[in-house]
Amino acid sequence: MPKWLKIIVAVGFGAVVVVGAGFWWFILRDDAPPEASLPARTTVGGDVSTSAGGGGAPGTLAGAWTVKQGKDVFAGYRMQEKFGGDTIEKTAVGRSPAVTGTLTAIDTAITAVSVTVDTTKLASDERRRDARIRDDGLETDRFPRATFVLTTPIDLGGAPAAGAIKTVQATGDLTLHGVTKGVTFTLETRWSGDLIDVAGKAPIVLADYSISPPNVGGFVSVADQGLIELQLTFTRG
């Protein structure tokens, strides 16, 4: 084989490798973060004998609680993106750390929850996706807030033990894209004296909220159903 032909073959092979690696890195690679979960705590989150504040008795769940901002606090979406005529799928995850909310409890039940998410702060691993949802799909420029309000008290079946994890169902009204629908979250909860950690998800169908799944020229599209995720920490007061 002539030397010049060998060079062309080598360059062509190298280009194929580079393009293939790039295609894997940007399209095929699915490195979505794990689903929402309770944050690890090496100790009980505060002395359970401390004053409860917020109208509760010391050392109990009872009282008023408020979302505590932090790196482990967020709410967002988990959807499947489809590429090349639905032949390839990739998990898209966007999260907003701008979450506010309140929770009211007695010793054996959560009686009220109200959570508000700033959807304009949703961020994923792809800036083009984040820019797209500002005026397409979620249309966060038009609908900058999403809310959840508990409509049915959560019966804990007894006073919780500090540090114990309990799975509960939280049913309420989710307002998204200007539409309000009933939804049920499956949540893991943990009361740790001065903190309540909550993490979980709820299924969502975009059409239920008048959301048209984004579609980029038929090459990239979004599934019509997915998950709403949240990971919250409440503190007394």
BATI-343662 format. One record per residue (C-alpha): residue number from 1; x, z, y. Coordinates in nm, 3 decimals. Layout:
N
+-----+---------+---------+---------+
|   n |      c1 |      c3 |      c2 |
+-----+---------+---------+---------+
| NUM |       X |       Z |       Y |
...
+-----+---------+---------+---------+
***
This chain:
237
+-----+---------+---------+---------+
|   n |      c1 |      c3 |      c2 |
+-----+---------+---------+---------+
|   1 |   0.000 |   0.000 |   0.000 |
|   2 |   0.145 |  -0.096 |   0.340 |
|   3 |   0.258 |   0.193 |   0.558 |
|   4 |   0.011 |   0.104 |   0.834 |
|   5 |  -0.276 |   0.112 |   0.585 |
|   6 |  -0.165 |   0.451 |   0.456 |
|   7 |  -0.169 |   0.581 |   0.813 |
|   8 |  -0.521 |   0.447 |   0.872 |
|   9 |  -0.644 |   0.602 |   0.546 |
|  10 |  -0.482 |   0.935 |   0.631 |
|  11 |  -0.631 |   0.939 |   0.981 |
|  12 |  -0.972 |   0.840 |   0.847 |
|  13 |  -0.961 |   1.113 |   0.583 |
|  14 |  -0.859 |   1.367 |   0.845 |
|  15 |  -1.146 |   1.263 |   1.068 |
|  16 |  -1.392 |   1.300 |   0.780 |
|  17 |  -1.261 |   1.650 |   0.710 |
|  18 |  -1.287 |   1.752 |   1.076 |
|  19 |  -1.638 |   1.609 |   1.113 |
|  20 |  -1.746 |   1.768 |   0.786 |
|  21 |  -1.606 |   2.105 |   0.889 |
|  22 |  -1.777 |   2.078 |   1.227 |
|  23 |  -2.106 |   1.986 |   1.063 |
|  24 |  -2.080 |   2.292 |   0.838 |
|  25 |  -1.981 |   2.521 |   1.126 |
|  26 |  -2.254 |   2.418 |   1.367 |
|  27 |  -2.537 |   2.312 |   1.132 |
|  28 |  -2.504 |   2.423 |   0.770 |
|  29 |  -2.342 |   2.762 |   0.830 |
|  30 |  -2.608 |   3.034 |   0.832 |
|  31 |  -2.458 |   3.348 |   0.982 |
|  32 |  -2.777 |   3.510 |   1.110 |
|  33 |  -2.748 |   3.885 |   1.167 |
|  34 |  -2.909 |   4.114 |   0.909 |
|  35 |  -3.271 |   4.217 |   0.958 |
|  36 |  -3.354 |   4.515 |   1.175 |
|  37 |  -3.270 |   4.847 |   1.009 |
|  38 |  -3.230 |   5.211 |   1.094 |
|  39 |  -2.896 |   5.280 |   1.262 |
|  40 |  -2.645 |   5.490 |   1.070 |
|  41 |  -2.625 |   5.848 |   1.189 |
|  42 |  -2.357 |   6.079 |   1.058 |
|  43 |  -2.543 |   6.387 |   1.179 |
|  44 |  -2.900 |   6.478 |   1.254 |
|  45 |  -2.970 |   6.344 |   1.600 |
|  46 |  -2.973 |   6.673 |   1.778 |
|  47 |  -3.046 |   7.037 |   1.699 |
|  48 |  -3.397 |   7.053 |   1.549 |
|  49 |  -3.437 |   7.397 |   1.697 |
|  50 |  -3.387 |   7.269 |   2.051 |
|  51 |  -3.672 |   7.274 |   2.301 |
|  52 |  -3.902 |   6.981 |   2.231 |
|  53 |  -4.004 |   6.896 |   2.586 |
|  54 |  -4.275 |   6.641 |   2.648 |
|  55 |  -4.544 |   6.890 |   2.548 |
|  56 |  -4.419 |   6.942 |   2.192 |
|  57 |  -4.318 |   7.259 |   2.013 |
|  58 |  -3.949 |   7.325 |   1.939 |
|  59 |  -3.825 |   7.177 |   1.614 |
|  60 |  -4.126 |   6.951 |   1.558 |
|  61 |  -4.217 |   6.586 |   1.595 |
|  62 |  -4.497 |   6.671 |   1.836 |
|  63 |  -4.481 |   6.553 |   2.193 |
|  64 |  -4.411 |   6.253 |   2.412 |
|  65 |  -4.121 |   6.018 |   2.345 |
|  66 |  -3.961 |   5.729 |   2.537 |
|  67 |  -3.753 |   5.432 |   2.421 |
|  68 |  -3.384 |   5.506 |   2.469 |
|  69 |  -3.172 |   5.209 |   2.576 |
|  70 |  -2.863 |   5.135 |   2.369 |
|  71 |  -2.674 |   4.884 |   2.157 |
|  72 |  -2.897 |   4.952 |   1.856 |
|  73 |  -3.222 |   4.891 |   2.045 |
|  74 |  -3.381 |   4.544 |   2.049 |
|  75 |  -3.687 |   4.335 |   1.968 |
|  76 |  -3.694 |   3.967 |   1.883 |
|  77 |  -3.769 |   3.685 |   1.643 |
|  78 |  -3.640 |   3.550 |   1.311 |
|  79 |  -3.744 |   3.190 |   1.244 |
|  80 |  -3.633 |   2.900 |   1.026 |
|  81 |  -3.492 |   2.593 |   1.197 |
|  82 |  -3.504 |   2.265 |   1.010 |
|  83 |  -3.255 |   1.981 |   1.051 |
|  84 |  -3.256 |   1.618 |   0.948 |
|  85 |  -3.616 |   1.578 |   0.843 |
|  86 |  -3.651 |   1.923 |   0.688 |
|  87 |  -3.358 |   1.867 |   0.449 |
|  88 |  -3.150 |   2.156 |   0.589 |
|  89 |  -3.268 |   2.499 |   0.703 |
|  90 |  -3.095 |   2.760 |   0.914 |
|  91 |  -3.213 |   3.104 |   1.022 |
|  92 |  -3.250 |   3.141 |   1.399 |
|  93 |  -3.248 |   3.496 |   1.537 |
|  94 |  -3.303 |   3.588 |   1.901 |
|  95 |  -3.307 |   3.943 |   2.035 |
|  96 |  -3.382 |   4.112 |   2.363 |
|  97 |  -3.227 |   4.452 |   2.440 |
|  98 |  -3.465 |   4.495 |   2.735 |
|  99 |  -3.728 |   4.710 |   2.563 |
| 100 |  -3.930 |   4.991 |   2.718 |
| 101 |  -4.200 |   5.202 |   2.561 |
| 102 |  -4.358 |   5.534 |   2.482 |
| 103 |  -4.474 |   5.717 |   2.171 |
| 104 |  -4.698 |   6.020 |   2.130 |
| 105 |  -4.697 |   6.232 |   1.814 |
| 106 |  -4.840 |   6.541 |   1.653 |
| 107 |  -4.682 |   6.707 |   1.352 |
| 108 |  -4.851 |   6.479 |   1.099 |
| 109 |  -4.926 |   6.156 |   1.284 |
| 110 |  -4.817 |   5.907 |   1.547 |
| 111 |  -5.119 |   5.884 |   1.773 |
| 112 |  -5.008 |   5.633 |   2.039 |
| 113 |  -4.737 |   5.369 |   2.083 |
| 114 |  -4.686 |   5.120 |   2.363 |
| 115 |  -4.384 |   4.886 |   2.372 |
| 116 |  -4.294 |   4.613 |   2.623 |
| 117 |  -4.022 |   4.350 |   2.570 |
| 118 |  -3.863 |   4.136 |   2.841 |
| 119 |  -3.863 |   3.799 |   2.662 |
| 120 |  -3.646 |   3.637 |   2.932 |
| 121 |  -3.358 |   3.842 |   2.789 |
| 122 |  -3.388 |   3.692 |   2.441 |
| 123 |  -3.046 |   3.573 |   2.327 |
| 124 |  -2.924 |   3.411 |   2.007 |
| 125 |  -2.598 |   3.256 |   1.889 |
| 126 |  -2.692 |   2.923 |   2.048 |
| 127 |  -2.725 |   2.885 |   2.425 |
| 128 |  -2.911 |   2.556 |   2.395 |
| 129 |  -3.178 |   2.729 |   2.186 |
| 130 |  -3.205 |   3.009 |   2.442 |
| 131 |  -3.242 |   2.760 |   2.725 |
| 132 |  -3.501 |   2.560 |   2.533 |
| 133 |  -3.745 |   2.849 |   2.485 |
| 134 |  -3.761 |   2.911 |   2.858 |
| 135 |  -4.000 |   2.617 |   2.899 |
| 136 |  -4.082 |   2.520 |   2.540 |
| 137 |  -4.221 |   2.718 |   2.247 |
| 138 |  -4.226 |   3.078 |   2.372 |
| 139 |  -4.211 |   2.954 |   2.734 |
| 140 |  -4.050 |   3.274 |   2.853 |
| 141 |  -4.044 |   3.155 |   3.214 |
| 142 |  -4.426 |   3.153 |   3.208 |
| 143 |  -4.470 |   3.453 |   2.979 |
| 144 |  -4.183 |   3.694 |   3.048 |
| 145 |  -4.336 |   3.991 |   2.869 |
| 146 |  -4.449 |   4.067 |   2.515 |
| 147 |  -4.628 |   4.393 |   2.433 |
| 148 |  -4.742 |   4.593 |   2.133 |
| 149 |  -5.004 |   4.869 |   2.156 |
| 150 |  -5.092 |   5.082 |   1.854 |
| 151 |  -5.465 |   5.073 |   1.776 |
| 152 |  -5.473 |   5.289 |   1.461 |
| 153 |  -5.295 |   5.626 |   1.437 |
| 154 |  -5.014 |   5.638 |   1.180 |
| 155 |  -5.081 |   5.917 |   0.930 |
| 156 |  -4.748 |   6.053 |   0.808 |
| 157 |  -4.910 |   6.251 |   0.526 |
| 158 |  -4.761 |   6.576 |   0.646 |
| 159 |  -4.497 |   6.710 |   0.882 |
| 160 |  -4.176 |   6.504 |   0.838 |
| 161 |  -3.846 |   6.659 |   0.739 |
| 162 |  -3.563 |   6.602 |   0.985 |
| 163 |  -3.344 |   6.313 |   0.871 |
| 164 |  -3.587 |   6.189 |   0.606 |
| 165 |  -3.676 |   5.818 |   0.602 |
| 166 |  -4.040 |   5.723 |   0.570 |
| 167 |  -4.199 |   5.376 |   0.546 |
| 168 |  -4.522 |   5.332 |   0.743 |
| 169 |  -4.763 |   5.060 |   0.852 |
| 170 |  -4.820 |   5.028 |   1.228 |
| 171 |  -5.132 |   4.832 |   1.320 |
| 172 |  -5.197 |   4.729 |   1.677 |
| 173 |  -5.238 |   4.451 |   1.932 |
| 174 |  -4.947 |   4.215 |   1.992 |
| 175 |  -4.960 |   4.017 |   2.314 |
| 176 |  -4.731 |   3.715 |   2.307 |
| 177 |  -4.739 |   3.390 |   2.503 |
| 178 |  -5.045 |   3.524 |   2.686 |
| 179 |  -5.245 |   3.569 |   2.364 |
| 180 |  -5.341 |   3.902 |   2.205 |
| 181 |  -5.384 |   3.933 |   1.828 |
| 182 |  -5.396 |   4.216 |   1.578 |
| 183 |  -5.077 |   4.261 |   1.377 |
| 184 |  -4.931 |   4.511 |   1.130 |
| 185 |  -4.564 |   4.606 |   1.132 |
| 186 |  -4.394 |   4.747 |   0.823 |
| 187 |  -4.156 |   5.008 |   0.960 |
| 188 |  -3.894 |   5.249 |   0.840 |
| 189 |  -3.895 |   5.565 |   1.050 |
| 190 |  -3.666 |   5.865 |   1.077 |
| 191 |  -3.711 |   6.174 |   1.291 |
| 192 |  -3.382 |   6.351 |   1.359 |
| 193 |  -3.472 |   6.637 |   1.587 |
| 194 |  -3.407 |   6.484 |   1.929 |
| 195 |  -3.452 |   6.122 |   1.820 |
| 196 |  -3.700 |   5.900 |   1.640 |
| 197 |  -3.551 |   5.582 |   1.493 |
| 198 |  -3.786 |   5.295 |   1.404 |
| 199 |  -3.700 |   4.958 |   1.248 |
| 200 |  -3.907 |   4.687 |   1.086 |
| 201 |  -4.090 |   4.358 |   1.107 |
| 202 |  -4.423 |   4.181 |   1.113 |
| 203 |  -4.510 |   3.826 |   1.008 |
| 204 |  -4.616 |   3.586 |   1.281 |
| 205 |  -4.779 |   3.242 |   1.284 |
| 206 |  -4.694 |   3.060 |   1.607 |
| 207 |  -5.025 |   2.874 |   1.620 |
| 208 |  -5.208 |   3.209 |   1.637 |
| 209 |  -5.046 |   3.261 |   1.978 |
| 210 |  -5.091 |   2.904 |   2.101 |
| 211 |  -4.718 |   2.841 |   2.060 |
| 212 |  -4.614 |   2.487 |   1.972 |
| 213 |  -4.300 |   2.495 |   1.754 |
| 214 |  -4.012 |   2.328 |   1.942 |
| 215 |  -3.906 |   1.987 |   1.809 |
| 216 |  -3.601 |   1.798 |   1.930 |
| 217 |  -3.652 |   1.429 |   1.859 |
| 218 |  -3.757 |   1.495 |   1.501 |
| 219 |  -3.400 |   1.600 |   1.415 |
| 220 |  -3.436 |   1.973 |   1.484 |
| 221 |  -3.768 |   2.152 |   1.440 |
| 222 |  -3.889 |   2.510 |   1.401 |
| 223 |  -4.115 |   2.644 |   1.126 |
| 224 |  -4.463 |   2.752 |   1.236 |
| 225 |  -4.421 |   3.100 |   1.092 |
| 226 |  -4.157 |   3.368 |   1.092 |
| 227 |  -4.098 |   3.732 |   1.177 |
| 228 |  -4.111 |   3.959 |   1.478 |
| 229 |  -3.841 |   4.226 |   1.444 |
| 230 |  -3.780 |   4.550 |   1.627 |
| 231 |  -3.524 |   4.826 |   1.613 |
| 232 |  -3.596 |   5.114 |   1.847 |
| 233 |  -3.483 |   5.468 |   1.921 |
| 234 |  -3.711 |   5.712 |   2.101 |
| 235 |  -3.595 |   6.023 |   2.280 |
| 236 |  -3.802 |   6.317 |   2.400 |
| 237 |  -3.969 |   6.305 |   2.737 |
+-----+---------+---------+---------+
***
